[in-house]
Amino acid sequence: MSDANFASLSSSLLARKGGAKPAMRPQSTLSGPVDGAAAAANLEDLGWNDLGEDEPNEADLGKSPLLKKPAQVVPISPDTDHDDAAPNAVRESLDKIACQLGQSRDGSNNAKRKSALRQGKRAAFTLRLDHGRHLQLRLACTVRGCSAQQLVTDALDSLLASMPEIASLAAQVQRDNN
């Protein structure tokens, strides 16, 4: 098979299906060596903007509704004192989360986490959070370097450790189900 059997796709062939007209005039194909000086002289006529003008008329510049007067530039002085500005709420929130996470790591009230794999079955649930809590959960995951599931499991374990009556109720329910 020779390469001569393949058709080349020109802009007119590509535009034919939708009935659109090509954006450019067909370019002359040069066969043989190309003279750099002649090619540079021809760069001006690439076929784009056939009906357009080189430059807009000066009379039309004032009438165009799209052209607006440039905005006034206000200089910013580098000597601006930022110490009296309001405290950064995001930084305060991150510091607060890091402090709380640091306390929970060192706290003695954390119950030892039991593996759900050893118990056989695991239960799944969907936790729906508002945007603010979701953002804080993601930030806490980043600060602590663990998953959201680990954080929620730790929080649940802490809550259940502070409520001993729940453990006795759960034991009762398991006894009744067996």
N, C-alpha and C positions, 0 to 999 in steps of 0.2 A: 504494500500500500504506500502510496506517495503522499507527501504533504499537500499536493495540489488539489486533492479531493476535499479538503476541509474549506469551508466557506468562512470568510472573515466577517465578523459582525461590525457593521458600520453604524453610525448614529442614525442613519435613515432606516436601516433594517430594524433597529431596536425601537424606534419611534413609530413604526408602521402599525403595530398591533393596536395601540390605543388611538391611533389617528392623530397623535401629536406631531408637531413639526420639530425637527432637530433645533437645538439652541445655537448650534454653530454651523457655519458654512463648511462643506466638505473641504478638507485640507488636501493639497496636492501631495501625493506620495512621491517621494524622491527616491529614485533608484540609483545607486552608485554613491560615490564619495560626496560628502557635504562640505561645502566651503564655509568655514566659521564666520567670515566677514559677511557673506551673503545671508547666512541664517540670522545673524544678529540684526541685519538691516530689515529682515522680514518679521521680526518679533512684534512690530507695531501692528501688523495685520493678522491677528489670530482668529478673527471671525466672531469674537464676542461683542455684544452690544452693537449690533449692526445699525440699529435705528437710533441709538442714543447719541448724545452730544458729548464732546470732549470735556467741557466745563459748563456748569450751570450759568445761566444769564444772571448778571448782577441785579437786574431789575426784578427778577423772580425771587431773589433771596429774601427780600423784605416782606414779600407777600405770603410766604410759606407758613402755614399754621404749625408745622412740625418743628420749625426752627425757633428756639426760644433764646432769650438773652441768657448769657452765662450767669450762673449763680455767683454771688459775691463770696470771695474766699476770705475766711476769717483766720488770721494767723493763730497758731497755738504756741504758747510760750512753754519752753521746757522747764521753767522754774515753778510750775504749778505744784502747790503743796497737796499731796494726796493723803496726808495723815489725818486731816479733819473730816475725811469722807466717811460715809456710813460703813459699818463693818460688813465684810463679805459674808452673806448668809450661807452660801454654799460651803465656804471654808469652815464656818462655825458648825454647820451640820455634819460635815465630814469629820471634824475633830470630835464632835459629840458621839458619833457612831463608833469611831476608833476607840474612844474612851470606854464606851459601854462594852464593846467587843473585848477589849483588854481586861475589863473587870470580869466578864463572863468566862474568859479563859482561865483566870487565876482563881475564880470563885470556887468554894468547896461544895456549893449546893448543886453542882452539875452531876446528874446521875450518869453512870456508865452506860453508854449506848450499847444496846443489844442488836446483834445482827438479825435482820429479818430473813436472811437466807437460811439460817439454822432452824428457824421456826417453820419453814416450809412455804407458806403462802404469804404474799404481800398484798396489801390493799392499795388502791389508787384513788385519788380524789382530785378534783379541780379546784384550784384556789383562784378566786377572782379578786383582783386588787384595783383600787383606783390608781390613776396615773402617778400621783405623788408617792404612794407607798411602793409602787412597782419600781420607780426610779430609785428610791432609797434602798430597796432590796437589792437591786443591781449594783448600786454603789457599795453596799455592805459586802456583797460577794467579791467585788474587786478589791476592797480594802483588806478583807480577811483571806482572800485567795482560796475560796471554796465555792461550791455550788449553792444555788438557792435551796435545793432540797436539803442539803446538809444544814443550812442556817435554820430553815423551818423546823427540821427534825430536832435540832438542838433547843430551839425555843419551846417546842412542844414537850420535850423531855424535862426542861426546867420547870414548865408550868405543872406538869404531872407530878414532879418531885415535890413541889410545894403544896400539893393537894393529896395527902395520903389516903383520903377516903375514896378517891377514884380507883386506886389499886385494889382496895377491898371489894368495891362494886364490880370491877372487871373480873376478879377471881370468882365472885358469886355467879356472874353471868356465864362464865366458862364452865363452872361446875354444873349449872342447870342445863347447859347445852349438851354436855357429855352424858 
